[in-house]
Amino acid sequence: MSFHSMMRAATLVATAAVLATGCGTDDAADPLQPTGPTGRIRFVNLITDPARNPVNAILENVPFGVGLAYAATTPGSLPAPSTAFYSPVLTGDRTLLVVRTAAPNTTLATITVTVAADNDYTVFATGGTAGGAVTSFIATDVTTAIPTGQARIRVMNMSPAAGPVDVFITAPNADLSAATPAAPNLALRATFAGQAVAPGTYQVRTVPAGTAPAARTAAVNTTITLTGLAAGQGRTIVIADAATGGTPLRVFALSDQ
């Protein structure tokens, strides 16, 4: 399939209602045109090898994301009219292939996701530094209803280079020496399930776990500011390695709700 064909197909997968190129047959329903129990999936590219980026994601034989650079996600990056944070998919074992955009016949990873009804999943392609193996990690996300009038901030540590971290959610530039960690000692591939906050602007910062209060400001290894977080919105902050692996660390936000 050519790049332009992939782009056209990716537009179709932007919403399940308009998918026209699924893998269904007369005998089996298309998993991405769900008519039964569903879960939801999103994909994040954390392959730390520039030589193999960008990538395409193919979910159940349907193009799901095209030309995904490091830290890019789908379906959130699909062309308009996509506004989805996740894509619905039928329950059961589902397959997501990760291939090089420049060489679509080169499979970098084959990831099986066991989808349960009403669950949300973030599927990461990881590793690959200096030509190493590409692996995967699947997180089950907590995207239950946010309390009325509140927003929610979650944090995932996907950085081998960071090690365990203490996570602080504060007003911008608040004094960390007097702050209490929202998530102390957040280990690799662990998730802080979330803090409900009033609408507003927040800064999420991390330091190596156990850093003494007086040393925290100088030890900050990631920082991101969420501006104008509104009631009902949920964000997941992802801590990641640099695009080539290691440091400097990378941090970015995913929209959950």
MARPARO-576298 format. One record per residue (C-alpha): residue number from 1; residue in three letters; x, y, z. Coordinates in pm, 1 decimal. Layout:
# MARPARO-576298
<r num="NUM" residuo="ALA" east="X" north="Y" up="Z"/>
...
END
This chain:
# MARPARO-576298
<r num="1" residuo="MET" east="0.0" north="0.0" up="0.0"/>
<r num="2" residuo="SER" east="142.4" north="342.5" up="-96.0"/>
<r num="3" residuo="PHE" east="185.4" north="626.1" up="153.0"/>
<r num="4" residuo="HIS" east="-98.9" north="821.7" up="-8.3"/>
<r num="5" residuo="SER" east="-325.8" north="518.5" up="10.5"/>
<r num="6" residuo="MET" east="-234.3" north="479.8" up="377.3"/>
<r num="7" residuo="MET" east="-328.0" north="843.1" up="437.4"/>
<r num="8" residuo="ARG" east="-665.3" north="798.2" up="270.1"/>
<r num="9" residuo="ALA" east="-730.2" north="485.5" up="474.1"/>
<r num="10" residuo="ALA" east="-616.3" north="658.7" up="792.8"/>
<r num="11" residuo="THR" east="-879.0" north="924.9" up="736.1"/>
<r num="12" residuo="LEU" east="-1140.7" north="651.4" up="720.1"/>
<r num="13" residuo="VAL" east="-1032.0" north="499.9" up="1048.3"/>
<r num="14" residuo="ALA" east="-1065.6" north="836.5" up="1223.2"/>
<r num="15" residuo="THR" east="-1417.5" north="747.0" up="1332.0"/>
<r num="16" residuo="ALA" east="-1555.7" north="396.5" up="1358.5"/>
<r num="17" residuo="ALA" east="-1880.6" north="505.5" up="1197.5"/>
<r num="18" residuo="VAL" east="-1716.1" north="593.7" up="866.6"/>
<r num="19" residuo="LEU" east="-1468.1" north="306.2" up="836.9"/>
<r num="20" residuo="ALA" east="-1501.2" north="148.8" up="495.1"/>
<r num="21" residuo="THR" east="-1180.2" north="-53.1" up="458.5"/>
<r num="22" residuo="GLY" east="-1202.8" north="-294.7" up="750.0"/>
<r num="23" residuo="CYS" east="-1101.2" north="-656.7" up="760.2"/>
<r num="24" residuo="GLY" east="-1452.0" north="-791.4" up="811.6"/>
<r num="25" residuo="THR" east="-1612.7" north="-1053.7" up="590.4"/>
<r num="26" residuo="ASP" east="-1964.9" north="-1178.6" up="542.5"/>
<r num="27" residuo="ASP" east="-1895.8" north="-1425.4" up="822.9"/>
<r num="28" residuo="ALA" east="-1718.4" north="-1200.9" up="1076.1"/>
<r num="29" residuo="ALA" east="-1781.2" north="-847.8" up="1193.6"/>
<r num="30" residuo="ASP" east="-1512.3" north="-585.0" up="1138.5"/>
<r num="31" residuo="PRO" east="-1351.8" north="-529.5" up="1483.2"/>
<r num="32" residuo="LEU" east="-1321.1" north="-157.4" up="1405.4"/>
<r num="33" residuo="GLN" east="-1687.1" north="-124.5" up="1307.8"/>
<r num="34" residuo="PRO" east="-1803.9" north="-258.4" up="1641.0"/>
<r num="35" residuo="THR" east="-2156.0" north="-390.3" up="1676.9"/>
<r num="36" residuo="GLY" east="-2097.2" north="-577.4" up="2003.0"/>
<r num="37" residuo="PRO" east="-1913.1" north="-518.1" up="2333.0"/>
<r num="38" residuo="THR" east="-1618.3" north="-282.6" up="2290.8"/>
<r num="39" residuo="GLY" east="-1312.2" north="-141.9" up="2458.7"/>
<r num="40" residuo="ARG" east="-1098.4" north="145.5" up="2333.7"/>
<r num="41" residuo="ILE" east="-735.6" north="169.9" up="2219.4"/>
<r num="42" residuo="ARG" east="-480.0" north="440.1" up="2152.7"/>
<r num="43" residuo="PHE" east="-119.7" north="394.3" up="2037.7"/>
<r num="44" residuo="VAL" east="194.5" north="588.4" up="2130.7"/>
<r num="45" residuo="ASN" east="526.4" north="561.7" up="1947.2"/>
<r num="46" residuo="LEU" east="815.2" north="551.0" up="2195.2"/>
<r num="47" residuo="ILE" east="1067.7" north="378.2" up="1966.8"/>
<r num="48" residuo="THR" east="1402.7" north="535.9" up="2051.8"/>
<r num="49" residuo="ASP" east="1567.4" north="476.9" up="1713.7"/>
<r num="50" residuo="PRO" east="1553.1" north="764.5" up="1462.2"/>
<r num="51" residuo="ALA" east="1657.7" north="524.2" up="1184.6"/>
<r num="52" residuo="ARG" east="1326.9" north="337.4" up="1222.0"/>
<r num="53" residuo="ASN" east="1102.4" north="638.8" up="1275.6"/>
<r num="54" residuo="PRO" east="847.3" north="748.8" up="1171.7"/>
<r num="55" residuo="VAL" east="615.6" north="448.3" up="1186.8"/>
<r num="56" residuo="ASN" east="270.6" north="339.3" up="1077.6"/>
<r num="57" residuo="ALA" east="31.7" north="162.7" up="1313.9"/>
<r num="58" residuo="ILE" east="-204.6" north="-98.5" up="1168.3"/>
<r num="59" residuo="LEU" east="-485.8" north="-217.5" up="1393.3"/>
<r num="60" residuo="GLU" east="-662.4" north="-536.6" up="1284.8"/>
<r num="61" residuo="ASN" east="-531.2" north="-488.7" up="928.3"/>
<r num="62" residuo="VAL" east="-671.8" north="-134.3" up="912.1"/>
<r num="63" residuo="PRO" east="-433.7" north="166.0" up="892.6"/>
<r num="64" residuo="PHE" east="-462.9" north="334.1" up="1231.2"/>
<r num="65" residuo="GLY" east="-187.9" north="596.1" up="1212.9"/>
<r num="66" residuo="VAL" east="56.6" north="705.3" up="944.1"/>
<r num="67" residuo="GLY" east="394.6" north="876.8" up="973.1"/>
<r num="68" residuo="LEU" east="398.9" north="876.2" up="1352.4"/>
<r num="69" residuo="ALA" east="711.8" north="1046.4" up="1482.1"/>
<r num="70" residuo="TYR" east="861.3" north="980.0" up="1823.4"/>
<r num="71" residuo="ALA" east="603.8" north="1052.8" up="2097.5"/>
<r num="72" residuo="ALA" east="320.3" north="1081.4" up="1842.8"/>
<r num="73" residuo="THR" east="-10.8" north="913.0" up="1919.9"/>
<r num="74" residuo="THR" east="-314.3" north="784.8" up="1733.8"/>
<r num="75" residuo="PRO" east="-611.1" north="820.4" up="1687.9"/>
<r num="76" residuo="GLY" east="-560.3" north="1170.8" up="1828.4"/>
<r num="77" residuo="SER" east="-326.2" north="1262.4" up="1540.7"/>
<r num="78" residuo="LEU" east="-552.7" north="1140.2" up="1260.7"/>
<r num="79" residuo="PRO" east="-674.6" north="1394.9" up="1003.7"/>
<r num="80" residuo="ALA" east="-999.3" north="1585.2" up="1052.4"/>
<r num="81" residuo="PRO" east="-1277.8" north="1509.3" up="1130.9"/>
<r num="82" residuo="SER" east="-1115.5" north="1295.0" up="1400.6"/>
<r num="83" residuo="THR" east="-1160.8" north="1427.3" up="1752.5"/>
<r num="84" residuo="ALA" east="-1129.3" north="1091.7" up="1927.7"/>
<r num="85" residuo="PHE" east="-878.0" north="1028.9" up="2203.8"/>
<r num="86" residuo="TYR" east="-923.9" north="650.2" up="2169.0"/>
<r num="87" residuo="SER" east="-1065.8" north="422.8" up="1900.6"/>
<r num="88" residuo="PRO" east="-1341.6" north="172.2" up="1981.6"/>
<r num="89" residuo="VAL" east="-1264.1" north="-189.7" up="1898.8"/>
<r num="90" residuo="LEU" east="-1447.5" north="-516.3" up="1956.4"/>
<r num="91" residuo="THR" east="-1351.6" north="-715.0" up="2264.5"/>
<r num="92" residuo="GLY" east="-1112.0" north="-1007.3" up="2234.7"/>
<r num="93" residuo="ASP" east="-750.0" north="-1045.4" up="2125.2"/>
<r num="94" residuo="ARG" east="-664.5" north="-767.4" up="1880.6"/>
<r num="95" residuo="THR" east="-343.4" north="-725.4" up="1681.3"/>
<r num="96" residuo="LEU" east="-157.9" north="-400.4" up="1624.9"/>
<r num="97" residuo="LEU" east="136.3" north="-400.2" up="1382.1"/>
<r num="98" residuo="VAL" east="404.6" north="-131.6" up="1389.5"/>
<r num="99" residuo="VAL" east="587.8" north="-85.6" up="1059.3"/>
<r num="100" residuo="ARG" east="836.1" north="164.6" up="919.2"/>
<r num="101" residuo="THR" east="664.6" north="439.2" up="721.5"/>
<r num="102" residuo="ALA" east="953.2" north="437.9" up="471.0"/>
<r num="103" residuo="ALA" east="942.2" north="57.2" up="437.7"/>
<r num="104" residuo="PRO" east="588.2" north="-65.1" up="514.0"/>
<r num="105" residuo="ASN" east="689.7" north="-429.3" up="465.6"/>
<r num="106" residuo="THR" east="932.9" north="-398.0" up="757.2"/>
<r num="107" residuo="THR" east="746.5" north="-499.9" up="1073.3"/>
<r num="108" residuo="LEU" east="902.6" north="-358.0" up="1389.6"/>
<r num="109" residuo="ALA" east="657.2" north="-505.1" up="1638.6"/>
<r num="110" residuo="THR" east="347.9" north="-723.1" up="1651.4"/>
<r num="111" residuo="ILE" east="145.1" north="-639.0" up="1960.3"/>
<r num="112" residuo="THR" east="-151.1" north="-840.0" up="2086.1"/>
<r num="113" residuo="VAL" east="-399.3" north="-647.7" up="2300.3"/>
<r num="114" residuo="THR" east="-661.6" north="-840.3" up="2495.2"/>
<r num="115" residuo="VAL" east="-955.5" north="-599.8" up="2497.8"/>
<r num="116" residuo="ALA" east="-1218.7" north="-625.5" up="2771.0"/>
<r num="117" residuo="ALA" east="-1554.9" north="-453.4" up="2751.9"/>
<r num="118" residuo="ASP" east="-1560.6" north="-87.8" up="2857.8"/>
<r num="119" residuo="ASN" east="-1183.6" north="-76.3" up="2924.7"/>
<r num="120" residuo="ASP" east="-942.3" north="176.5" up="2774.6"/>
<r num="121" residuo="TYR" east="-585.2" north="89.7" up="2675.8"/>
<r num="122" residuo="THR" east="-272.3" north="283.9" up="2583.4"/>
<r num="123" residuo="VAL" east="-41.3" north="69.7" up="2371.1"/>
<r num="124" residuo="PHE" east="322.9" north="177.9" up="2364.0"/>
<r num="125" residuo="ALA" east="590.2" north="64.6" up="2119.8"/>
<r num="126" residuo="THR" east="913.4" north="102.3" up="2317.8"/>
<r num="127" residuo="GLY" east="1286.8" north="41.6" up="2300.1"/>
<r num="128" residuo="GLY" east="1491.1" north="14.4" up="1983.4"/>
<r num="129" residuo="THR" east="1781.8" north="232.0" up="2100.2"/>
<r num="130" residuo="ALA" east="2084.5" north="197.4" up="1871.0"/>
<r num="131" residuo="GLY" east="1913.0" north="-70.6" up="1663.8"/>
<r num="132" residuo="GLY" east="1795.7" north="-280.0" up="1958.1"/>
<r num="133" residuo="ALA" east="1474.3" north="-477.1" up="1979.5"/>
<r num="134" residuo="VAL" east="1142.6" north="-293.3" up="1971.2"/>
<r num="135" residuo="THR" east="918.2" north="-406.9" up="2254.8"/>
<r num="136" residuo="SER" east="577.9" north="-302.1" up="2383.2"/>
<r num="137" residuo="PHE" east="386.1" north="-211.0" up="2694.3"/>
<r num="138" residuo="ILE" east="9.1" north="-201.1" up="2737.2"/>
<r num="139" residuo="ALA" east="-147.1" north="11.6" up="3009.0"/>
<r num="140" residuo="THR" east="-508.2" north="-17.9" up="3120.4"/>
<r num="141" residuo="ASP" east="-626.5" north="339.0" up="3169.3"/>
<r num="142" residuo="VAL" east="-862.4" north="472.9" up="3433.7"/>
<r num="143" residuo="THR" east="-1096.2" north="705.2" up="3245.5"/>
<r num="144" residuo="THR" east="-1399.7" north="686.6" up="3470.5"/>
<r num="145" residuo="ALA" east="-1621.4" north="991.8" up="3507.9"/>
<r num="146" residuo="ILE" east="-1446.0" north="1296.4" up="3652.0"/>
<r num="147" residuo="PRO" east="-1622.2" north="1458.1" up="3950.3"/>
<r num="148" residuo="THR" east="-1850.4" north="1742.8" up="3845.8"/>
<r num="149" residuo="GLY" east="-1664.1" north="2070.9" up="3813.7"/>
<r num="150" residuo="GLN" east="-1321.0" north="1904.0" up="3834.0"/>
<r num="151" residuo="ALA" east="-1042.6" north="1800.7" up="3596.2"/>
<r num="152" residuo="ARG" east="-802.5" north="1507.9" up="3631.9"/>
<r num="153" residuo="ILE" east="-425.0" north="1473.8" up="3587.7"/>
<r num="154" residuo="ARG" east="-263.1" north="1128.9" up="3556.9"/>
<r num="155" residuo="VAL" east="109.9" north="1052.3" up="3519.6"/>
<r num="156" residuo="MET" east="286.4" north="755.2" up="3355.7"/>
<r num="157" residuo="ASN" east="657.4" north="688.6" up="3394.4"/>
<r num="158" residuo="MET" east="778.3" north="536.6" up="3065.5"/>
<r num="159" residuo="SER" east="1141.4" north="644.8" up="3099.1"/>
<r num="160" residuo="PRO" east="1409.1" north="382.8" up="3175.5"/>
<r num="161" residuo="ALA" east="1661.8" north="664.9" up="3206.1"/>
<r num="162" residuo="ALA" east="1459.0" north="847.9" up="3470.4"/>
<r num="163" residuo="GLY" east="1422.1" north="561.5" up="3714.0"/>
<r num="164" residuo="PRO" east="1171.6" north="614.0" up="3997.1"/>
<r num="165" residuo="VAL" east="1056.0" north="974.1" up="4031.9"/>
<r num="166" residuo="ASP" east="862.5" north="1192.6" up="4271.4"/>
<r num="167" residuo="VAL" east="579.9" north="1373.1" up="4090.2"/>
<r num="168" residuo="PHE" east="458.7" north="1720.1" up="4189.6"/>
<r num="169" residuo="ILE" east="139.7" north="1884.0" up="4061.3"/>
<r num="170" residuo="THR" east="140.3" north="2249.5" up="4159.2"/>
<r num="171" residuo="ALA" east="62.9" north="2600.3" up="4049.4"/>
<r num="172" residuo="PRO" east="328.0" north="2718.3" up="3800.4"/>
<r num="173" residuo="ASN" east="666.4" north="2780.9" up="3965.6"/>
<r num="174" residuo="ALA" east="543.1" north="2691.3" up="4313.4"/>
<r num="175" residuo="ASP" east="818.6" north="2624.9" up="4566.5"/>
<r num="176" residuo="LEU" east="892.6" north="2252.0" up="4550.7"/>
<r num="177" residuo="SER" east="1076.8" north="2252.8" up="4882.0"/>
<r num="178" residuo="ALA" east="743.4" north="2304.5" up="5057.3"/>
<r num="179" residuo="ALA" east="536.2" north="2080.4" up="4828.0"/>
<r num="180" residuo="THR" east="407.6" north="1728.4" up="4888.2"/>
<r num="181" residuo="PRO" east="453.5" north="1479.3" up="4602.6"/>
<r num="182" residuo="ALA" east="128.6" north="1379.4" up="4434.9"/>
<r num="183" residuo="ALA" east="296.5" north="1050.4" up="4342.8"/>
<r num="184" residuo="PRO" east="610.7" north="963.4" up="4539.4"/>
<r num="185" residuo="ASN" east="848.0" north="700.2" up="4402.5"/>
<r num="186" residuo="LEU" east="665.7" north="644.7" up="4072.9"/>
<r num="187" residuo="ALA" east="849.7" north="348.8" up="3919.3"/>
<r num="188" residuo="LEU" east="918.9" north="266.7" up="3555.7"/>
<r num="189" residuo="ARG" east="599.0" north="163.8" up="3373.8"/>
<r num="190" residuo="ALA" east="390.3" north="260.5" up="3674.0"/>
<r num="191" residuo="THR" east="90.8" north="492.4" up="3655.0"/>
<r num="192" residuo="PHE" east="-29.6" north="751.8" up="3902.5"/>
<r num="193" residuo="ALA" east="-402.2" north="694.7" up="3864.3"/>
<r num="194" residuo="GLY" east="-487.1" north="1059.4" up="3892.4"/>
<r num="195" residuo="GLN" east="-551.7" north="1367.5" up="4098.0"/>
<r num="196" residuo="ALA" east="-876.9" north="1559.9" up="4071.0"/>
<r num="197" residuo="VAL" east="-809.4" north="1932.6" up="4046.7"/>
<r num="198" residuo="ALA" east="-1009.8" north="2249.0" up="4005.5"/>
<r num="199" residuo="PRO" east="-1008.3" north="2396.2" up="3652.3"/>
<r num="200" residuo="GLY" east="-701.5" north="2609.8" up="3594.0"/>
<r num="201" residuo="THR" east="-333.8" north="2602.3" up="3500.1"/>
<r num="202" residuo="TYR" east="-98.8" north="2349.0" up="3655.6"/>
<r num="203" residuo="GLN" east="267.1" north="2256.6" up="3637.4"/>
<r num="204" residuo="VAL" east="371.7" north="1892.4" up="3659.0"/>
<r num="205" residuo="ARG" east="734.5" north="1841.1" up="3760.1"/>
<r num="206" residuo="THR" east="941.8" north="1535.8" up="3849.7"/>
<r num="207" residuo="VAL" east="1261.5" north="1484.7" up="4044.0"/>
<r num="208" residuo="PRO" east="1455.7" north="1164.6" up="4119.4"/>
<r num="209" residuo="ALA" east="1270.3" north="974.0" up="4390.0"/>
<r num="210" residuo="GLY" east="1375.7" north="1067.1" up="4741.4"/>
<r num="211" residuo="THR" east="1535.8" north="1400.5" up="4650.3"/>
<r num="212" residuo="ALA" east="1563.8" north="1615.2" up="4963.0"/>
<r num="213" residuo="PRO" east="1316.2" north="1906.5" up="4973.0"/>
<r num="214" residuo="ALA" east="1587.6" north="2172.8" up="4958.7"/>
<r num="215" residuo="ALA" east="1743.1" north="2011.0" up="4650.8"/>
<r num="216" residuo="ARG" east="1426.0" north="1956.7" up="4447.8"/>
<r num="217" residuo="THR" east="1430.1" north="2276.8" up="4241.6"/>
<r num="218" residuo="ALA" east="1779.1" north="2207.4" up="4112.0"/>
<r num="219" residuo="ALA" east="1698.0" north="1840.0" up="4051.5"/>
<r num="220" residuo="VAL" east="1387.3" north="1881.8" up="3831.3"/>
<r num="221" residuo="ASN" east="1427.0" north="1646.1" up="3534.6"/>
<r num="222" residuo="THR" east="1092.2" north="1700.7" up="3359.1"/>
<r num="223" residuo="THR" east="841.2" north="1982.5" up="3362.3"/>
<r num="224" residuo="ILE" east="523.9" north="2052.6" up="3168.1"/>
<r num="225" residuo="THR" east="259.4" north="2321.5" up="3210.2"/>
<r num="226" residuo="LEU" east="-107.5" north="2244.6" up="3145.8"/>
<r num="227" residuo="THR" east="-269.7" north="2574.1" up="3056.6"/>
<r num="228" residuo="GLY" east="-638.9" north="2637.0" up="3105.5"/>
<r num="229" residuo="LEU" east="-741.0" north="2284.5" up="3206.2"/>
<r num="230" residuo="ALA" east="-1120.9" north="2287.9" up="3197.4"/>
<r num="231" residuo="ALA" east="-1380.7" north="2103.0" up="3401.1"/>
<r num="232" residuo="GLY" east="-1435.7" north="1752.4" up="3267.6"/>
<r num="233" residuo="GLN" east="-1097.0" north="1732.2" up="3096.8"/>
<r num="234" residuo="GLY" east="-847.5" north="1456.2" up="3173.7"/>
<r num="235" residuo="ARG" east="-479.4" north="1453.7" up="3083.0"/>
<r num="236" residuo="THR" east="-212.1" north="1184.8" up="3112.5"/>
<r num="237" residuo="ILE" east="142.8" north="1314.2" up="3145.5"/>
<r num="238" residuo="VAL" east="397.5" north="1071.3" up="2996.5"/>
<r num="239" residuo="ILE" east="759.8" north="1078.7" up="3109.6"/>
<r num="240" residuo="ALA" east="984.5" north="933.6" up="2838.7"/>
<r num="241" residuo="ASP" east="1346.3" north="907.9" up="2729.7"/>
<r num="242" residuo="ALA" east="1496.9" north="1128.0" up="2461.6"/>
<r num="243" residuo="ALA" east="1420.7" north="1032.6" up="2100.6"/>
<r num="244" residuo="THR" east="1752.5" north="845.8" up="2082.3"/>
<r num="245" residuo="GLY" east="1718.7" north="695.2" up="2431.2"/>
<r num="246" residuo="GLY" east="1862.0" north="819.7" up="2759.1"/>
<r num="247" residuo="THR" east="1861.6" north="1186.0" up="2853.1"/>
<r num="248" residuo="PRO" east="1753.7" north="1463.1" up="2830.4"/>
<r num="249" residuo="LEU" east="1415.7" north="1328.6" up="2933.9"/>
<r num="250" residuo="ARG" east="1102.7" north="1401.1" up="2734.9"/>
<r num="251" residuo="VAL" east="756.0" north="1478.8" up="2872.4"/>
<r num="252" residuo="PHE" east="426.7" north="1523.2" up="2689.0"/>
<r num="253" residuo="ALA" east="52.7" north="1518.3" up="2755.3"/>
<r num="254" residuo="LEU" east="-215.9" north="1286.2" up="2619.3"/>
<r num="255" residuo="SER" east="-580.8" north="1388.9" up="2621.0"/>
<r num="256" residuo="ASP" east="-800.0" north="1132.2" up="2797.1"/>
<r num="257" residuo="GLN" east="-1137.8" north="1305.7" up="2821.2"/>
END
